[in-house]
């Protein structure tokens, strides 16, 4: 029996400027869309026959760690392209970061897209190519996916769902409920850039700003932190709801109170001014390249030093501590010397943000 691999197949091509319902019908038009836009961007070698699943060698995974990490997320940002990124870059890095904050090494992603009838093929191709570039930067492979097309007006151009698989090395134990009293609360840099960039890009408020999204893959930074501060208790990425939401989740899960200092919370002056004009609280603005971590007192200085040596942690700060008090309570010591409660976000400050 000849067990040689089949020869590489010839990719289909699209010859129309926009997506039609036929591109979701399961026939040749759909095959051509997948080949021309996605396979041509994501394939790491010559394209082979498409299977309904990706397959991995278990021994190769087990050699990298003792636990599998698995996450999924959907991305519905408006607009699709914004300063510092786009929905494709956001989908890859967002999923990579959800794996990384658990201590996992991200390895593989899936990509499922829901496309609105009428979306320009060039825009869709631009998103796919951005995803491919982001995956290369993050060192992950996009290995499987799905495509659906819906009627005009049903999904606002494009929705993306990505699922990620990674491996957690032996000895890494991060948990949201592991914070202890006295632990330092750290962030790796300037907050709120993504939320401000998205709002400005929509153009509804006629505000001009040079703020760009902080969208970035964080697993390299997290590796550095864990080497310098192996006792790190928990790491979370502060996306929707900003650091305020993450801090509340951390305090509640760990049964501690957390207090942060306004003077120590790093904000770009443009973001601060942006929020003052619009009446927004920067603590609730979304981030796509920022983490909040809890570190034992003896390792705070080491964690800060390690972060500040990394490009994605140059503006790292100790912003507060866990302390004895009402479990789940988060407060901020203001610049005027008072205190205010930092509660969970009620409703939505900015819709369609990630």
Helices and strands as residue ranges (DSSP letters): G 21-24, H 28-33, I 34-39, H 40-42, H 58-62, E 67-75, E 81-82, E 85-86, H 87-100, E 104-116, H 121-138, E 141-150, E 158-168, E 184-187, H 193-202, H 219-228, E 234-237, H 242-254, E 257-261, G 262-264, H 269-278, G 282-284, E 291-295, G 297-299, H 300-308, G 311-313, E 317-323, E 330-333, E 339-341
